[in-house]
Amino acid sequence: MTIAEAQQTVDHWIKTYGVRYFNELTNMALLTEEVGELARVIARKYGEQSFKDSESEKNLADEMADVLFVLICLANQTGVDLTQAMERNIEKKTKRDNNRHHSNDKLL
């Protein structure tokens, strides 16, 4: 699925099953919540924390998809074409950082 297809799929899902988009502020709060859930899984799976006996190990991919879904909702409702945004962002990073990381002794 391309980014554009994902934006169309989410839009269709929202209009079919979700009735309408939540407002931008609500979706920003939801995005923050979903990122927190992703951070919790990563902290337990790759960090020093462990899952409690009462909680099952969450699916990392599913948590990432939750973050992406809400981010796409925000893009759709604010008129952001994520394909174009990513292309511009990669171009910006390439121009800015094309030598920076190769000359970082911490990474070598």
C-alpha positions as CSV (number, residue, x, y, z in Angstrom):
1,M,0.0,0.0,0.0
2,T,1.4,3.4,-0.9
3,I,1.1,6.4,1.3
4,A,-1.6,7.9,-1.0
5,E,-3.5,4.6,-0.9
6,A,-3.3,4.6,2.9
7,Q,-4.7,8.1,3.0
8,Q,-7.6,7.1,0.8
9,T,-8.2,3.9,2.8
10,V,-8.3,5.7,6.1
11,D,-10.6,8.4,4.6
12,H,-12.9,5.7,3.3
13,W,-12.9,3.9,6.7
14,I,-13.6,7.1,8.6
15,K,-16.5,8.0,6.4
16,T,-17.9,4.4,6.4
17,Y,-17.4,3.3,10.0
18,G,-16.3,6.3,11.9
19,V,-19.1,8.6,10.7
20,R,-16.7,11.6,10.6
21,Y,-13.2,12.7,11.7
22,F,-12.7,13.8,15.3
23,N,-11.6,17.4,15.4
24,E,-7.9,18.1,15.0
25,L,-7.3,18.8,18.6
26,T,-8.9,15.5,19.6
27,N,-6.9,13.6,17.0
28,M,-3.7,15.3,18.3
29,A,-4.5,14.0,21.8
30,L,-5.2,10.6,20.3
31,L,-1.9,10.6,18.5
32,T,-0.1,11.4,21.7
33,E,-1.9,8.6,23.4
34,E,-1.0,6.1,20.7
35,V,2.6,7.2,20.7
36,G,2.6,6.6,24.5
37,E,1.3,3.1,24.0
38,L,4.0,2.4,21.4
39,A,6.6,3.8,23.8
40,R,5.3,1.5,26.6
41,V,5.7,-1.6,24.4
42,I,9.2,-0.6,23.3
43,A,10.3,0.2,26.9
44,R,9.2,-3.3,27.9
45,K,10.3,-5.2,24.8
46,Y,13.7,-3.5,24.3
47,G,14.3,-1.5,27.4
48,E,14.8,-2.4,31.1
49,Q,11.1,-2.6,31.9
50,S,9.1,-5.8,31.8
51,F,5.5,-6.6,31.2
52,K,3.4,-7.0,34.3
53,D,1.9,-10.4,34.9
54,S,-1.5,-8.9,34.4
55,E,-0.7,-7.5,30.9
56,S,-0.1,-9.5,27.8
57,E,2.8,-8.6,25.5
58,K,1.4,-6.0,23.0
59,N,2.0,-6.3,19.3
60,L,4.6,-3.7,18.3
61,A,3.4,-3.6,14.7
62,D,-0.2,-3.0,15.7
63,E,0.9,-0.1,18.0
64,M,2.9,1.4,15.1
65,A,-0.1,1.0,12.8
66,D,-2.3,2.8,15.4
67,V,0.1,5.8,15.4
68,L,0.1,5.8,11.6
69,F,-3.7,5.7,11.4
70,V,-4.2,8.7,13.6
71,L,-1.4,10.6,11.9
72,I,-3.0,9.9,8.5
73,C,-6.3,11.2,10.0
74,L,-4.6,14.4,10.9
75,A,-3.1,14.7,7.4
76,N,-6.4,14.0,5.7
77,Q,-8.3,16.6,7.7
78,T,-5.7,19.3,7.3
79,G,-5.1,18.8,3.6
80,V,-1.6,17.4,3.8
81,D,-0.5,15.1,1.0
82,L,1.9,12.8,3.0
83,T,3.6,11.5,-0.2
84,Q,4.6,15.0,-1.2
85,A,5.5,15.9,2.4
86,M,7.7,12.8,2.8
87,E,9.4,13.5,-0.6
88,R,10.2,17.1,0.5
89,N,11.3,16.0,3.9
90,I,13.7,13.4,2.6
91,E,15.1,16.0,0.1
92,K,15.6,18.5,3.0
93,K,17.3,15.9,5.2
94,T,19.5,14.8,2.3
95,K,20.7,18.3,1.6
96,R,21.2,19.1,5.3
97,D,22.7,15.9,6.5
98,N,24.5,14.4,3.4
99,N,27.8,14.4,5.3
100,R,26.9,15.0,8.9
101,H,26.4,11.4,10.0
102,H,29.4,10.1,8.1
103,S,31.7,12.5,10.0
104,N,30.2,11.7,13.4
105,D,32.8,9.7,15.4
106,K,30.0,8.5,17.7
107,L,28.5,6.6,14.7
108,L,31.7,5.1,13.3
